[in-house]
């Protein structure tokens, strides 16, 4: 009867093994906490970035919806000319957006994008249904809306939104300009290739039978695809901001860890 009180298995773990297991558990908890903190920082940037990108792209889709299908090639050419001012706004807005993201002013970008989207819908409705200006009017409303988006971000930056990092225009902003131009040239080539492939698809589709239906179907598919691609693009932008923040703080390991978390 006394033997029945003897345990079948004897705990053979040494104190060093027990300590090792405890250390591993503690390291796992620390790693999980680091991943959670980094994920939260990443999503603080990604969430507003996704919203602002989708809102900005939606302005193009709304313009297409109000303008309808452009059956006449000459009319499409006229609209393209009127959309030239939009491209000049890109040169100001994209650097501003990156600057505000690096200052963690992500909510500002989201709110300005929402305001520009609402204004664009109202202007498009007024121009098409009340003033009856036509497709040229929709192009002008797109120009106005994108410049509202750009001016809103510029105004927030210049008029005291970032007092610790913006002290006014300075000649020092042109230091390292050549390195920036080289990076911009490579980026510009990639963007051109990205845009040209769509133009090539449209040109090739125009040679098919029932070309009008084929081009319309392609436009719908590309529009949906462009909406979806804004999500990974927002992650790319947020990862760049997180890595830049850590490198700016002299924390190379933190930058590497931020990259790993974003990839997971």
N, C-alpha and C positions, 0 to 999 in steps of 0.2 A: 504493500500500500504506500510505503514511503517513496518507492521509485516512481509512482504515478505523479508525484509533485515535481519531479525533475523535468525541465523543459526539453522538448525533443531537439530544438535547434539552439545552439549556444552562440550568442553574439560575439563574433570574432573580430569585429572592426577595431582597429587600433585608434588611439586618440588622434594620431596624425591624419588618418583617413577621414575621421569625423570632421576634423578641422578643415580638411580640403573640400569636403562636400559642402560645408557651411560657406566657405569662401566662394565656391562656384555658384551657389544659390544667390549669394549677395551680389556677385558680378552680373548674374543674369538679371537681377532686379534693377541694378544700376543701368545696365544696357537698355532694358525695357523702358526705363524712365527717360533715358537720353533720347531714345527713338520717339517716344511720345512727345517730348518737348520739341524736338526738331520737326516732327510731323505737324505740330500745332503752328510753329513758325512758318512752315512751308504753306500750309493751308490758309494762313492769314494773308498770304500773297496770292495764292492760286485762286481762291474763291472770288475776290473782287476782279482778278484778272480775267477769269472765265466770263464773268458777267459783262465786263466792259468790252471784251472782244466780241461777244455775241451781240451785244447792243449796237456796237459800231458796225458790224457786218449787216445787222438787220436793217440798217438805214439804206443800204444798197438794195436789199430784197424788197423793202417797202417802196423804194423808188421804182423798181421794175414792176411791182404790182400796180402802182398808180399809172405808170406810163403805158403799160400793156406791151404787146409784142410789136417790135419795130420791123414792119414789113418792107420798108423802103430803105435801100442802102444809103442814099443821100441823107435821109433823116437820121440814121444811126451815126453818120459822120458828123452832122451838126451837133448832136448830143455829146459826142466824144470831145468836140472842141469846148463845149460849155463845161465839161467835167475836168478840164485842165487845172482850175484853181484847187480842186480837191487834192491833187498830188503835191502841190506846194505846201498844203497844211500838214502832210505826212512828215515833211522834213523838220517841222517844229514840234509836232505832237509826239512822235515816237521817242525822241530824246527826253522830252518833258515827262513822259510816262515812265521811262526807265529811272529818271531822277527821283520822281515821287515814290516809286516802288522801293528804291534803295533807302529812302527816308521813312519807309513803312507808312506812307500816306495812302494806303490802298483804298480806304473808304472814300477818299476824295475822288479818286479816279472813277469809282463805281457810281457815285452820286452825279458827277458831271456827265458821265455817259448816259445815265438814265434821263437827266434833264434834256440832253441833246436829242435823245431818241423821241421823247414826248413832243418836243418842239418840232422835230422833223415830221412826225405824223400829222400834227396840226397844220403846219405849213403846206404839206403835200395835199391835204384835203382842201384847204383854202384855194390853192393855186389851180387844182384840177377841177373841182366841182363848183367853186364860187367865182373865181376870176377867169376860169377856162383859158388859161394861158397855153396849155398843151404840154407835150413832152419836154420842150425846152424849159418850161417852168419847173418841172420836176427835177431837172438837172440843176437848175439854179438853187432850188431848195436843198438839194444834197450838198452843194457847195457851202451854203449858209450854215447848215447843220454841222458839217465837219469843222468849219471855222469856229462855230460856237464851242464845240468840244475842245478845240485847240486853245482858244482865248480863255476859256474857263480854267483850264489847267495852268496856263501861263499867268493869269491873274492871281490865282491862289499862290503860286510860287513867288511872284514878284512882290506882291503886296502883303508880305508878312506871314505867309503860311509856313515857311521853313526858316525861322529867324536864326537858327544855329548853323545852318549850312548855306544860306543864300544871303550875301551881303551886298549884292549889286553886280553889275557887269564889270569885268576886269580883263585886262590884256593877258593875264595869266591863263585865261581860258584857251588861248591859242597855243600854249606850250604843248609839245608832243603832237602837233597837228598832223605831221607827216605819217606817224605811226597810225593815227586814227584814220587817215585817208586810205592807207593800204588795207586796213581791216574793212573799211566801208566799201572799198572797191570789190573785195572778195564777196562780201555780203550782198552787194548790189547785183553781181553776176548770178548768184544763187537765186535771188528774187526774180530776176529777169527770166531765168530758165523756168522757174515755177509758173510764171504768168504765161510765158510763150507756149508751154505745152498745152494749155487750155486753148489758146488761140489756134494752134495747129490742129487740135481736135475739131474745133468748130469749122475750120477751113476744109478739113478732110470730110467731115460729115455733110458739108454743103454739096458734095459731089455725089451723094447717095440718091437713090430713088426715094421719092417722098421726103425730100430734104427738109422741108418745113417742119414736118412732124419729128424727124430725127433730131434736128437742132433744138426744138422745143424740149424733147425728152432729155437730151444731153444737158441743157441748161438747168432743168429741174434737178437732175442727178448731181451736177456740179454744185448747185446751190446748197443742197442737203449735205454734200460732202464737205463743203467749206464751213458750214455751221459746225459739223462734228469735229473738224480738224482744229477749231479754235481751242478745244480742251487740251490736247497735247501741247499746242503752242503756248498756252498759259503755263503749263508745267515747265516748259523750257525756259520761259522768261523768269518764273519764280526760282528755278534752280540757279540761274545766272545771278539773280539778286542775292540769294543766300550765300553762294560761293564768294561773290564779290564782298559782301559784308564781313565774312569770316577772314578773307585774305586782307581786307583793309584793316582788320583788328590784329593782324599778325598771327592768326590762328590757322596754320596750314592743315593741321589734323582736323579741325572743325570744318574746314571747307571740304575735305575729303569725305568726312562723315555725312555732311549735308548732301553731297552728291550721291552717296550710297543710299541714303534714305529716300531721296527723290526717285531713284531708279527702282526701288522696291515698291 
